[in-house]
Amino acid sequence: MKILVIGAAGRTGRHVVAQGIERGHEITASARHPDQLRDLPGAVGVHHGDAHDLDAVRKAVQGQDAVIAAVGGSLIASTLITAMRESGVTRLVMTSSRSVPATRPRLAVTLAWLFLRAVYVDLARAEGMLQVSGLDWTIARGTMLNDKPPAGRVHIDFEADATGGAMQLSRADYAMALLDTVEDPDLIGKALGICGPR
């Protein structure tokens, strides 16, 4: 599969690029600072550009089978939706946060919204935009990310509040789940919660 990774130089995006190459996908990395990807050989292409720049995204999307946005937000969603509609590329997996729809655990969710309200409001807006975009979207809501070694498994559910798993999730495992998601057509049109394993 030809996959464009938006935010490829980020801490999650780098894992998506590396693991995607290991799986045999043709990975194109898009990043504002592509020089940070020099230690990740194997990408078929590297696009230097900002995910907020429609012209840059238009160029990067051409010829892809799917897009994984390892960074989320309403402006990124807007540019991707426009560029993908124009190019005929329909499969999109975008990261979001488990805290966007969550109501429990009440204290943790309340504190998260207290400090990150603007971020979560914007992610909620991005999710809504995808849901009416006409694309083959999936929203991947991760829990609290860390840089610990991967466990090789995650807990996934489709509820507003987690039905299991751990509150912390390694970025490597999140990347694994993003790739599993983009490969699975049964997840089109769904928002999944991704937690670390117990």
Secondary structure, DSSP 8 states (H G I E B T S, - for coil): -EEEEETTTSHHHHHHHHHHHHTT-EEEEEES-GGGGTTSTT-SEEEE--TT-HHHHHHHHTT-SEEEESS--HHHHHHHHHHHHHHT--EEEEEEETTTT---SHHHHHHHHHHHHHHHHHHHHHHHHHHTS-SEEEEEEE-EEE-S---S--EEE-SSS-SSSBSEEEHHHHHHHHHHHHH-GGGTTEEEEEEB--
